[in-house]
C-alpha cells in the first residue's frame, strides 16, 4: 500500500526567507508525485507534478520540488516566501497501477511572518 | 470555466438524517473521486469512478454510497448520518492524456456538520 508522510505539521517562516517542505512516500512501483496547496475555505490547487524524467520540477507561484528516489522523498522549495504563500500544503502519491487514486500526506500548514 | 462544482457548500444535519452531496465537472473527464478531509489526516479517498458506469471503494467507504449519474456528475450519499462523518468533502476529476493519468482537479468542498 502506498503512504505519504509530511513530518512537519506547522512551519513558520519570515517573508522573504526560503521555504522547504518535506515529503516522504512509500510505494513499490514508480510513483506519480504531486504537491497541492489549499488556502482557507478553498479547494486544492495543483502546484506541480512529477511523472518521469527530470527529477527537479518547476511549478506555479515560484515553487519547485526534487524527486529523490534513493531517499523516497519529494521535497517542495521556494527561495523567497511571500505573505500570500500562507496556506496548507499537501503532498500526494499516485500511480498508473493504482488507477490514479491518490494517497495524501497529512499536510503542512505554513504561516508567514511579516 | 467552472471546473468542478460541488453543492451544497455548507450543510448541518442531525444524526440519522440522509443527504446527497452533488458534484459536476465540465472538463469532459472520465474519472471522478470523492474525498473527505479531516484535521491532520490529509484527504482520504471514499469512492471513485474510473469511468462512466463504474464505481469502486476507496480507503474509507463505510457509511457512504455513490452514483455516477453520467459522465459529468458523481454524487455521494449518506444514508444515515453519524457525527463521525462530520468533515469537509471534496470531489475531484481527472482524465487520461499523453499516456498517463493527469492530475486531479478539485472542487471547493462541502462542509458538513452532523449533530
Interface residues (C-beta under 8 A of the other chain):
Chain A: X4 X6 X9 X32 X34 X36 X41 X42 X43 X44 X45 X46 X49 X51 X90 X92 X94 X96 X99 X100 X101 X102 X103 X104 X105 X106 X107
Chain B: X4 X31 X33 X35 X40 X41 X42 X43 X44 X45 X48 X50 X58 X59 X90 X92 X94 X100 X101 X103 X104 X105 X106 X107 X108 X109
